[in-house]
Amino acid sequence: MSPLLILNTSPQDVRLWRHTEMKNLNEFIEMAAKSFGTTPEMVLSESQKRVHAMPRHMAIYYATTSLKMKVCDIAVAFNRKHSTI
């Protein structure tokens, strides 16, 4: 698998991380939320704060590239319209 770009707690602290263990979207949302110091519930919320939006964007990218999910399915998982994914 190709490496994913993961942003740590500080958006300036960028590092590469290889996805090896996570098999579903929920696990990745939890990991992304933890790395930004927030909760999975806030990542899935409608908040536009950077601390919530960045892990959300990472999870959406992960879902499209690694899990090969359809946009409609991702939209349902994030409680959004498919046009915003």
C-alpha positions, 0 to 999 in steps of 0.5 A: 500500500502507498503511504498516507500523509498524516498530520499530527497534532500540529498541522505543521508537523507532517509525517508519512505513515504507512497504513498496515493495520486498519481495515475500516473507516471507523478505526481510521477516524478514531486514529485521526481524531486522536492525533489532532486531540479531538474525538471521533464525534467532533470529526463527524460533526458539522464543525468547520474548525481546523482541529475537526476538519483536518482529520475529517479530510484525512479520513475521507481521503483514506476512504477513497484511496485505500478503502475504495469506497464510493462517494455516496457511501462516504457521504452517508458515513459522514452525514453529508451530501455526496457533492461535498465529499 
